[in-house]
Amino acid sequence: MEYRSLGSSDLKVSALSLGTMTFGEQNTEAEAHAQLDYAVAQGVNFIDTAEMYPVAPRAETVHRTESYIGNWLKHQPRDKLIVATKIAGPSRGFSWIRNGPRINREHIHAAIDASLRRLQTDYVDLYQIHWPDRYVPMFGASSYDVTQRHDTTPIAEQLSALAELVKAGKVRHIGLSNETPWGVSEFIRCAEQLGLPKIVSVQNAYHLLNRNFESGLAETCHETQVGLLAYSPLAFGWLTGKYHADAHAQGRINLFPNFGQRYAKVNVPAATREYIRIAQEAGLTPATLALAFARTRWFTSSVILGATTLAQLAENLASVEIELSTEILSEIETVHRLYPNPAP
């Protein structure tokens, strides 16, 4: 396993990391612990979760993922692992989380204390804002609609509250998720102006069907030393090829159709078919091709894997050995020019 610096922090994260949003919905606690054991045995040291997990979010299961991880984590050498979690943002309902989550001082303190109790640890290595407190287009929306703007907690106030967590020793580093170039830049500007902790990472979707990060965010993150944690590298299973072979295949797209709308776009099947062809001609599985591509981009700190079976996890982790040839990368670019970002 390769280990990389996460932005400007002192964290060295595995190039492939374990996402956990299936724990408590598609995976039992025993299955979750088996995945964690296997991943760590293969060299994974970075585990990512969130207070709102599992997905799809429901009042009946909320927080279950962190609890499953906590029951495992208490038996592990804590200093050998990098544990990340996230505070939920507003504007998506979730009345079962603090009567509707916000990113303000009261919610930030309440959220981290509850997460630490569930995770059964004194601190998290990375604490992330799951999505912005302000309005931004995300989860399938790609155009900024100024009429959607609403009252929001100033970024300086958010940073100030997060700084209190760092000072208290509850959080080592802070990061963002589902952010825009302006958002990353503004968090950096406020930190520098006010002498507050700097964000070290942004966790955004990045995969063969969504390379939007490469336009504005790649430059922003490079210039500000912010690392990318790439989530959904297999595009909710599309890039494994299973929905190409069987539209009714078992997986999150069919289990939670409303949650997969960002992939229900006209050019997704056609683009996926081309990436499957490239993989097969190269003697690779489609998943291996997709993961190797995301992992080997110059701006990627870690690729967050999600799996529901140990067999899937084993295949995904094995992709760490694969380097794509110049010819394969050229073919990928040809498809990308034909079908640019079909699932933003």
Residue, then its C-alpha position, 0 to 999 in steps of 0.5 A: m500500500e502506498y501512503r500519501s500526505l493529506g494536503s498540508s497536514d502531517l497525516k499519511v493516508s493510504a492511497l485506498s481508504l475504506g468508506t463505511m456508508t453501507f454499515g448498518e443498512q446493507n451490512t450487518e455489524a459483523e460484516a462491517h467488522a470483517q471489512l474493517d479487519y480485512a482492509v487494515a490487514q491490506g494496509v488501509n489506515f484511513i477509515d471514513t464515516a459520517e454522523m448521518y450514515p448509513v445511506a440511504p439516511r433514515a431516522e431508524t438507522v441514523h448514527r448506526t455506522e459510527s456505532y459499529i465502527g466504535n465497537w471495533l475501534k476500541h479494540q484497535p491500536r488507535d494511533k495506527l489508524i486515521v479516522a475521519t467523520k463528518i457533520a451533516g449540513p442543512s437543506r436536506g431535511f434530516s429532522w432526526i439529526r438535531n431537529g435539522p442540522r446546521i453548521n454553527r457553533e452549537h451544532i458543531h460542538a454537539a455533533i462532535d461530542a456525539s460522534l466521539r461517544r459513538l466512535q468510542t475514541d477521544y479524538v478524530d483525525l479529520y473532521q469534515i463538513h459533509w456539505p456546505d451550510r450555504y446553498v451550492p449545487m450538488f448531488g447531481a445539480s450542476s448549475y448555480d441558481v442564485t434564487q436558491r441562496h438562503d441565510t447561512t452561518p458565516i464561514a468565519e464562524q464555522l472555522s472559529a467553532l472548528a478551531e475550538l474543537v482542535k484546541a480541545g484536542k477532539v479534532r486533529h485536522i479539519g476538512l470539507s466535502n462536496e465543496t466548490p472552488w469558491g468555498v475552498s478558497e474562502f475557508i483558506r482566506c478566512a483561516e489565514q486572515l483570522g489565524l484559525p486552523k486551515i482545512v487540509s482536505v476536500q472530499n468530493a465525488y471523482h470518477l470516470l463519469n464525473r471529472n469536474f474536480e479537474s476544472g476549477l478545484a484541481e487548481t484551487c487545491h494545488e495552490t492551497q495545499v488541500g488534498l482530494l479524498a475522492y468518493s464514489p470512484l465506482a459511480f454507485g456501481w455503474l463503473t463495475g459494469k453490473y448495471h450494463a449487464d443487468a439493469h436490475a442488478q442488486g446494488r444501491i442504484n436499485l435499492f435506493p433509486n431516489f438516492g442515485q438520481r445523479y447517475a440517471k443521466v442520458n449519457v451514463p450507459a453509453a460512456t460506461r459501455e466504452y469504459i467497460r470495453i477499454a477495461q476488457e481489452a486491457g485484461l482488467t475488470p471495469a472496477t479495477l480500471a476505474l479505481a486505478f484511474a482515480r488513484t493515479r491522478w496527481f491531485t488525489s490523496s486517497v480514493i475512498l472505497g465502498a463495498t458490500t462484500l469481502a469479495q468486492l473489497a478484495e477486488n477493489l483493494a487489489s487495484v492498488e497494484i495497477e498502473l495504467s499505460t499511456e495507451i489506456l489513458s489515451e483511450i480514456e481521454t477519447v471517451h471523455r471528450l465524447y461523453p464529458n462528465p455524464a454524471p456530475 
